[in-house]
């Protein structure tokens, strides 16, 4: 398991496989780089594939203090520097899509292409967003234990998809770490709700692909608005897929991303 030590001594775990134009995959909230298993071999045939565990996730270290999406984006620059990679295509799913947006905004010279899969630009746009935010930030922490909170997250993010049972089992296993580290868990939740790129989306200048699963309706307003606000962005719906679209329909997901980044290794 390769690791790097960040400036604040936090350990960041990562993997690199394949050769070619680099592509960086960023996982969703409370899971790890293992969530990209359906993509690794496919993309490693033509690309240098980088996956990492964002701080506070998987095998990386935690830092409950000063935890925010901008910090995670800066962590990725440190990782890229350590690998001597100047620029990558960056694919972020869900929470990882927030980090991918922040990377493209803070460090545009490091991102050649941006893929935003089932992600949002902020947390308070629709009535559903407001209800979800109020429930998870202010109600559940006072009335529901951490294990139940995380189980609700797992059930919510895997509903409707064809691979819901498999994805739920995977996420439940990944949540073991977070059950035992509530301070880090709440810091991650807080960071996700404090993130907002809505007023900055027009500043994303690299080619951008926005992907949403057919069955996960809460993402629709965010995906459509991002497609409007980001210059020359492309919006694609992955059929027969929910929130975990890279598991629900990996063939369509992989082929769509491959077309966008160029499977000939040109990046």
Long-range contacts (C-beta under 8 A, 24 or more apart in sequence): 1-59, 3-59, 3-60, 4-78, 4-79, 4-82, 6-55, 6-75, 6-78, 7-78, 8-63, 10-55, 10-60, 10-61, 10-62, 10-63, 10-75, 11-60, 11-61, 12-52, 12-53, 12-55, 12-60, 12-61, 12-75, 12-78, 12-79, 13-52, 13-53, 13-58, 13-59, 13-60, 14-50, 14-51, 14-52, 14-53, 14-79, 15-49, 15-50, 15-51, 15-52, 16-48, 16-49, 16-50, 16-83, 17-44, 17-48, 17-49, 18-43, 18-44, 18-45, 18-46, 18-47, 18-48, 18-49, 19-47, 19-48, 20-46, 20-47, 20-48, 20-265, 20-267, 21-46, 21-47, 21-48, 21-89, 21-112, 21-261, 21-262, 21-265, 21-266, 21-267, 22-47, 22-48, 22-49, 22-50, 22-85, 22-87, 22-88, 22-89, 22-267, 23-47, 23-48, 23-49, 23-50, 23-88, 23-89, 23-90, 23-91, 23-261, 23-267, 24-50, 24-51, 24-52, 24-76, 24-80, 24-88, 24-89, 24-90, 24-91, 25-49, 25-50, 25-51, 25-91, 25-92, 25-93, 25-96, 26-52, 26-54, 26-76, 26-90, 26-91, 26-92, 26-93, 26-96, 26-97, 26-99, 26-100, 27-51, 27-53, 27-54, 27-57, 27-58, 27-93, 27-95, 27-96, 28-93, 28-94, 28-95, 28-96, 28-118, 28-157, 29-94, 29-95, 29-153, 29-188, 29-189, 29-192, 30-57, 30-150, 30-153, 30-154, 30-171, 30-174, 30-175, 30-178, 30-185, 30-188, 31-57, 31-58, 31-170, 31-171, 31-174, 32-57, 32-58, 32-59, 32-174, 33-58, 34-58, 34-170, 34-174, 35-93, 35-170, 35-174, 35-244, 35-246, 35-247, 36-246, 38-246, 38-247, 38-250, 38-253, 38-254, 39-246, 39-250, 39-253, 39-254, 39-257, 42-250, 42-254, 42-258, 43-254, 43-257, 43-258, 46-258, 46-263, 46-264, 46-265, 47-261, 47-263, 47-265, 47-267, 48-85, 50-79, 50-83, 50-85, 50-88, 52-76, 52-79, 54-95, 54-96, 54-99, 56-184, 56-187, 56-188, 57-177, 57-188, 58-174, 58-177, 62-181, 62-184, 63-184, 63-187, 64-183, 64-184, 64-186, 64-187, 65-187, 67-184, 67-187, 67-188, 67-190, 67-191, 68-191, 68-194, 68-195, 69-98, 69-99, 69-102, 69-191, 69-192, 69-194, 69-195, 70-102, 70-106, 72-99, 72-102, 72-191, 73-99, 73-102, 73-103, 73-106, 73-107, 74-106, 76-103, 76-110, 77-103, 77-107, 77-110, 80-110, 86-110, 87-111, 87-112, 87-267, 88-112, 88-267, 89-113, 89-114, 89-115, 89-261, 89-267, 90-114, 90-115, 91-115, 91-117, 91-257, 92-116, 92-117, 92-119, 93-117, 93-118, 93-119, 93-245, 93-246, 94-118, 94-119, 94-157, 94-243, 95-119, 95-188, 95-192, 98-192, 98-195, 98-197, 101-197, 101-201, 101-204, 102-195, 102-197, 104-204, 104-206, 104-208, 105-197, 105-200, 105-203, 105-204, 108-204, 108-205, 108-206, 111-206, 112-206, 112-207, 112-267, 113-206, 113-207, 113-208, 113-209, 113-260, 113-261, 113-267, 114-204, 114-206, 114-207, 114-208, 114-209, 115-208, 115-209, 115-211, 115-257, 115-260, 115-261, 116-208, 116-209, 116-210, 116-211, 116-223, 116-226, 117-211, 117-212, 117-245, 117-246, 117-253, 118-211, 118-212, 118-213, 118-216, 118-219, 118-223, 118-243, 118-244, 118-245, 119-219, 119-222, 120-219, 120-222, 121-196, 121-197, 121-198, 121-201, 121-222, 121-225, 121-226, 121-229, 122-195, 122-196, 122-197, 122-198, 123-192, 123-193, 123-195, 123-196, 125-198, 125-221, 125-222, 125-225, 126-218, 126-221, 128-218, 129-218, 132-218, 133-193, 136-189, 136-193, 137-189, 137-190, 137-193, 141-186, 146-178, 146-179, 146-182, 146-185, 147-175, 147-179, 150-175, 150-178, 150-179, 150-185, 151-175, 157-243, 157-244, 158-242, 158-243, 158-244, 159-242, 159-243, 160-215, 160-216, 160-242, 160-243, 161-213, 161-215, 161-216, 161-241, 161-242, 161-243, 161-244, 161-245, 161-247, 161-248, 162-240, 162-241, 162-242, 162-248, 162-249, 163-244, 163-247, 163-248, 164-242, 164-244, 166-247, 167-244, 167-247, 167-248, 170-247, 198-225, 198-229, 201-226, 201-229, 201-230, 202-229, 202-230, 202-231, 204-230, 204-231, 204-233, 205-231, 207-232, 207-234, 207-260, 208-232, 208-233, 208-234, 209-233, 209-234, 209-236, 209-256, 209-257, 209-260, 210-234, 210-235, 210-236, 211-235, 211-236, 211-237, 211-238, 211-245, 211-253, 211-256, 211-257, 212-236, 212-237, 212-238, 212-245, 213-237, 213-238, 213-241, 213-242, 213-243, 213-244, 213-245, 213-248, 213-249, 214-238, 214-239, 214-240, 214-241, 214-242, 215-240, 215-241, 215-242, 216-241, 216-242, 216-243, 216-245, 219-243, 234-260
